[in-house]
Amino acid sequence: MRPASPVPTLSARPRLSDFFQGVGVLGRAFRLLFRSRRLFLLSSLCAVLTAVTLVGLAVVLYRYAPALLESVWPQPGSWYGRAGWTLALVLGALVAWVVGANVVPPLLLTPLQDPLSEATEAACARTDAVRSPASFLRGLTTGLLHTLARMALLLLGLAILLPLNLVPGAGSVAFTVLASVWTMLWMAAEHLATPMTRHLYPFAEVRRMLRERRALCLGFGAGVYVLLWVPILNTFFLPVAIVGGTLLYRGLREAGDLPPPPDAVGPGGAPPGGRG
């Protein structure tokens, strides 16, 4: 008996319960990894490199974060002042670790992201038109530029929220909550954009999906965010996020939320026959 398709079946209209379906996409991604030998091998390679990166980030923050905070906020002498300083250190370091985890591994693993996304579509028996070498190079260049732009957007949003830490105690908590929500949305955009950029959609289409299917995308981003905090499994967060983002993309295609991709347009500007 043929296994059920891992592509999620999405509702025709947005609804709040889409949040939980977005989180559930990660479970579909994990199951697909173990069904496809190619996906499992690519994901294992990503996991090893990601594990080294996450440990390295933790070591760097452990050594340098206290001195960095001390340079902008000298440690107070009172016990409650030290408690607030320590809270700011811990929360700031946690946010910095998450940001580093979302910036460094994707840059290091850029050559593996498109193969992971392509293997996911192949494992789902969902493929669009085969691209020419020129189209492939265009997609690779566009993807790198869009990734750098999205990372700059992530850092800009966090920089705007950073002054909240100047408010003792409550400011650090507010910064952590708002920065986490911002990062979740960014994660959804980043990993949904991986297959969409590969198919030459403009980033405006990614923004439209975030706006029109916000509960679904926020749920997906929240799932990836939580995965980062689960020991051992977090080494697989990047391949699972890429596979999950590709499954989400295919679900949006089949729900009619997205038009046929630009790289699947046939001669004369007409879309190729058959279902993508």
C-alpha positions, 0 to 999 in steps of 0.5 A: 500500500502506497504511503499517504502523501506528506503534503498537508491538505490546507483549508481553502480559507485561513482559520486560527486552527491553521496554527496547529497544522503549521506546527504539524508540518514538522512531524510530516517532515520528520517522517519523510526524512526516514522514508527517503534515503537521499533525504536522510543522507543529506539531512544527516550531513546537515545535522553534523555540520549544524551540531558543530555550529550550535556547540561553537555558538554556545562556547563563544557566548559563554566566553564573551557574552558577560564581558559584552553586557558589562561593557554597556551595563556595569554589574550593579552592586545591589543584590536585586541589581545583580539579579536583573543583570543576570536575567538580562545576560541569560535572556540576551544570550538565549536570543543571541544563540537563536539568532546565530543558529539561524544565521550561521548554519544556513550560510554554511549549508547554502549548497545543500538547501536546494538539493534538500528541497528538490529531493523533498518534492521528488519524494512527494512525487510533486515536481515542476518543469525541469529548469535549464542551467541558466535558470538554475544559476539565476535561482542560485544567485537570487536565493543567495541575495534573498537569504542575505536580505532576509538575514539583514531584516532579521537583525534589523528587527532585533536591533529595533527591539534591543533598547527594551533591555535598558528597562531593568527586569521587565524590559529584558522579558519583553525583549525576549518575548517580542524577539522570539515572535519576530524570529518565528515569523522570520523562520517561516519566511526563510524556509518557505522562501527556500523552495519558492526562490528556487522556483523563481517566485519574487519575495513579494509572494512569500510576504503575501503568504505570511500576510494571508496565511499568518496563523499557518506560517506562524505555527510553522515558524513556532514549531521550528523555533521550539525544535531549536531547544530540543537537545539532539533533535535540534541538530536536525532543525535546518533540514527539517525546516527546509523539508517542512517549508517545501511541504508547506509550499506544495500545500499552498500550491495545491490549495490554490494560494499560489499561482504556478511558479515562473520557472514552470511557465511553458512556451508562449507564457502558458503554464505546462499541462498537468498538476504541479 
